[in-house]
Each structure stands twice: as structure tokens, then as C-alpha cells.
Amino acid sequence: MYIEVKGIQKKFGKKVALDNVSFGVDKGEYVVLLGPTGAGKTTLLRIIAGLENPTQGRVYVDGCDVTALEPEERNITYLSQTYALFPHMSILENVMFARIVKGFDKADARKVAEEFLMLTHLIERKNAYPAEMSGGMMQRVALARALASNSQLMLFDEPLRALDAKLRIMLRSELRKIAKDFKITVIHVTHDEDEAMEMGDRIIVLRRGKIIQDAKPSEIYLNPKTPFVANFVGGGNFFVFYVEKNTGNELILKDAHGRMLTLKKNTGMAEGTKVLVCVRAEHVALSREEVPNAFYGEIRHIHITDRFYEIDFRTEREYLHVKIPLVEKLDFEEGMQCWAHIRNAICFDATDLNIVDELEVE
Amino acid sequence: MLRVENVSKRYGNIWALKNVQMSIEEGEYVAIIGPSGCGKTTLIKIISGIEKPTSGRIFIQGKDVTALSPSERKFGYVFQNIALFPHMPARENIAYPLKVRNTDKNTLKKIVNELGELFGLGNYMDFYPRELPMGTQQSCGIARALATQHKLMLLDEPLSALDARVRKKLRVELRKFMKDFGVTVLHVTHDQEEALAVADKLCVMRSGEIIEIGKASQIYQQPRTLFGAFFLGEINFLDARIVEKEGKVYAETREGDVLEINSQYNEMRGERVILAIRPENVRAGDKNTIHAKFERTIFFGAYNVHIFEYGSTQIKMVSYNLDEKFNIGKEILLALSPEKILVYRIPPEGMVGAISLEKK
């Protein structure tokens, strides 16, 4: 294990910002810390960087306890949300500087700086000054400068946040590739689930100072540990049902309005258990004929995104979000009455759950 | 409802807008998208009256408003930087446009309560802006714009300051509210996904010009320009040449695969071209194929993106079947159906210039 964070607690006055946070990162791994604003992600990154002292707990890098070390003694590059570029230096000089302070000669610094400015799509602007740049450009300069520092360990705090959507999406795969090519270990903070899914070898979901789940992206999506994780990563339609019957391989559910749902699930949930059901939008299909496990309603709105037809479906009780692959022939129109067929779902025991609070994303 | 006629705007030597023409019908929801510096913000500022055009005219409800000040133009406005009055609770913020127009107390109360309920502000109505989560603050900003009761809403990057998750949630609601109120909307954003999610009609802008205008699905499936194809969603580009064999026209890729294409491209025979195909239209198959090497898979939950190497080009394929798997390094035949292949002439500025996101 290259980095080990053990039992970190951080209090600001009485407020607990981080509560017993522990995880490890292997050398060369790309780990994403994902969570809503205020989850404690930045505080955790600052503690690893040495910019903040934990109230309790230790940080180890490469087997050494670095908890008491100053930031500059840690050989970690921390890219914060405030870019702090040198205003009197050109873009190129700003990036070169990161390399020169690490003892590389000027020719090397120039070569590497130009390479990273190319990768961040800024090479044509290399002679410009920070004051002439937009926020998105400055963020890319700061990213290039961080990459040029030759550190083996990088901490990125929302490195793509200020960028326009198109460039942000393009830079995801490019940034990950750089990290992998240069064998850099990265901890990357974001609130963007798509960014986390695309970039992370592993995703650590943080909420209110606690780690909720730490797993591969596919595991987080397919087996979310809590309704919060299901909602924050991927989202879906949430319903409250009660177990009517559990046959061992089938879970028969009924809601307060008498609607039934049968799911192929092997759970230990007893009859009468309150269940929070999460139905991903892509697990709803539309049908003109009545089928089991379906709610009747009306198609209110259809629009396309770059992968799906996205449909707002109104039942007599709620809105359902439905996603149909763009490659399928869509035989439905706005205003049409039909059935929304639930093909799959994730179930959570809701006995002791404050559902509204659990699904809060801010 | 809104008509922009030959609007140009010059700052010094730079033309921020060049002869822009567009119109919005009553009740329509139109999104303008484009990269930073494309002129979209200048355009919405000119429509609102914050900026004056160098030439051209703006009509709102048939009336020439070019010479009018913003307050005389009658529209609701939502900013990117949530501009609530910090010293007023949510309720008073929403009531403000009604107050300045001397709306009687009972009507005011009724409208404000309705808006609060619709936007789910319930308990938040008596909170000050700083006490509200960001998403709720912007909901409040949108409610305030609607409280003006104007028929035209101008939204300038209304969701850009919010977290991804909140943004996704609010954009669905935003469209619903606007449609429920029957207002006409012009919404400016750099986020193509957001634009697709909210709008009936899209305008894609680049370098001060509108380069695509039409229904979202139409622009997505049949973009007129290379930049439109590139900017809206993801797309694969292949270098090719149009060749003729036995009276039929084909595209021969730089890598040597020969592909059937739609006959509408017949007139390009002999030319060097760019083929474009959306990742969801690429599939493993044996008809009309290219030979590509499988590299890796990215899991996105509802679908996988498989990445292939094709010569020096990268090909992305979207698969909705999560069980479809390939072996790393293995050569796979990828089928590109002829009716999904878009063909573009190589533009004078070259491929890199044609899709550059930076201002020219």
C-alpha cells in the first residue's frame, strides 16, 4: 500500500468534518473521492497534503508516517481549486517553474512544459499571461503545472470543474491516460459521478465526513451500499414498498396503494419489512400491452441525450424517469398512455431509514 | 415571440457576433450552445438590452425593442451567479418583482405561495439565501424570474454554478416549470447534455455565428457541420476517400477498409473526406466493417463504452448489453451501418481547425 490514511478525524470547533476515515491507495492507482459539496473531500485532501492537521489519525506515504511533516517535505503535488498562477510569468513560464524548482534544467523544463500544454490544449496560448485567460484556461494551466512537477503522488481537487462541458469530458480520458503513462498515483476529488466512473480505478463515496462505500465503479453502480450511493451515482426512481411475501428467490412487494412488484431477489427480508426500491431509469421499459410489474400512465415528455431517449412518464402517483437506448426504434409519442414495465430494481431495508434525509444530495 | 434580425456586435477589431438571425415561437424552449467565446453570452446580453448591437434589430412580441432599456423589454432573467438579494428571505426575493409593480397584497401572496409550493421551497421560504443549499438558491432565482409574469424568460447559464447531481435534477424540473407556465425560453449554456435535456430547439454557435439550428434530435442525428457533429455528443471521425467501384460509391478509409455509404454522397467521388459515426451506432458485426483492435472498456452503469484502436484513430462503441465483452488486443470487426455514416468534405481550415474549441 502506497498511501494509508488511518482513522482520520477532523473537528472544526464542535463540527466534525471527518469521522474515522480510513483507506489505502496502491502505487499507480487512480482513486476518486466522490461526494456532494460539504462532504469533507477537500479537507481530507488537505490533510493528506499536509495543509491541515487531523484532530486524530495518521497518514502514511510509502510506509512512512508523514502526519507531522510539512507539506513541502511530503513530495506530494496538490492541485487546489484556487490556481495561484504567477501573474508576471507567461503560461509557459508558469508550467516550467514547477519543474525548475524540482532541480531540472531549463531545456528539460521547457520540453516537458510544452508537452503538458499540448495535452491540456493550451500550446497555442503558451506566451499569454494569466490575466488574459478565462477561468477554464487557468485551471488547465494549473493542471499542466501540477503534471510537470514530476511528483509521483498527485492530489487533484476538482481539477476539471471550471472547464466547459465538452473540454471537461475530453480531458477526463486524457488526464487518466497521463497518470497511467507516467505511473503517477492520484487521489482526485469530484462531485461529478460520470467523471468518477470514467476516471477512477476505485471510487470512495464520502458523505458528511464518513466513507459510505469504497469499491470499483461497477460495484458502486451495481451494488450500492446505501440508497444515498444509489441516488448519487446513477440515480433512479425510488419507491416505498412492503414485503408481502419472500419465497427465497422471489420478493413480492406491495405499496400503500396496493400496487404489486415481484423481483427476483434472494434476500432475508421478512414479511412486512419496509423496503426502499431503487429502479434505475434504464431498467424501465415501455409497453403498449399490460404486463406484470408495470405501472400505467402517460408519456409526458421525450427528449434525446447522447445515449438515450429520456422519457418523463407520469403514473397516477408519481413521475418515472425512463431511459431507452437511442439505437432502439421508439414506438411511442408524447401524450400516449401505456405501461412502464419495471425490469429490475435494487432493494434497501428501510426499517430504520429516514428516507428524505437519505436521498438528500446537498 | 422573439426575433433577432441580422445582429452583429464588434468589440474593437473583433466581431463577437456576425449577422445572427434567429426566432423563437411562443411557448418554445430554445437553447443556445457553444464553447467559451462563441458569442452566446453576448447574444443573450443584446437580447436583454444589457449590451447594444453594432447593427441589427431585436423584436419582442413583434415590437422593435432595440432602442429600449432592459427594464422596458419585459422578460424574466436568471443569471449563472445566483443573484438573490442577500438581505431578504426566499419569500421576499420571489415577491420582489411583484412588489415593484405594486401588485395588490392578496394576489402577491397567492402567486408567491404557489411558486414556493411548485418549486418545493416549503420550509425554505423564510430562510435567507446564505442559509440555502446552492440548488435551492437557484430554484428561488428561477421562481423570482417567473414571478415577473413576463412571457419571455432569458436564462444565462442558469445551472452552471451547481454540483453535477443537483444540476441534473434541476434541469428536468426547469423544463417542467417553464412548460407548465407556458413561457417562452431562451437558455444559454456550454453544456450540450443540459441543452438536449431542456430544449425543443437548439442553436449551435461558433465564432460569433449560428452554425446549426433545429430540433435537438435532428442536429444530433444529421449535423450539418463537422463542428456540430463534434460538439453535440460524442462522435468517431475517420479519414477516408470516396471511391467508385462498378458504378457504386464507397468510402475507403485511410486504413484500407471499404465501406458502403448513403447514395446522397455520390457527388463527392474522388474527394478526401471525414466519415463520422456516433458510438452508439457502432457495433460488433460482419456487415460493412472495419478491422479494429480492442483496447479497454469504460463502465458507465447504464452502458459500456468499448474503446478500439483503428490505425492511429480511436474508435468508441457504446454497448447497452453489459455482458458483451472483448479480449484486450484482439482484432474485432466493427459494423458501421451505411445510413448512420455521415460524410463531410475536409474543410479549408483542416480537421483540427474545424473542431477547435478555442476562438479563432
Interface residues (C-beta under 8 A of the other chain):
Chain A: P36 T37 H121 E124 R125 S134 G136 D164 A165 K166 L167 I169 S173 H191 D192 E193 D194 E195 M197 E198 P217 S218 Y221 F232 V233 G234 G235 R280 A281 E282 H301 H303 I304 T305 D306 R307 F308 E310 D312 H321 K323 P325 L326 V327 V361 E362
Chain B: P35 S36 G37 P133 M134 G135 T136 D163 A164 R165 V166 K168 K169 V172 R175 K176 K179 H190 D191 Q192 E193 E194 L196 A197 V198 A216 S217 Y220 F231 L232 G233 E234 R278 E280 N281 I298 F299 F300 G301 A302 Y303 V318 Y320 L357 E358
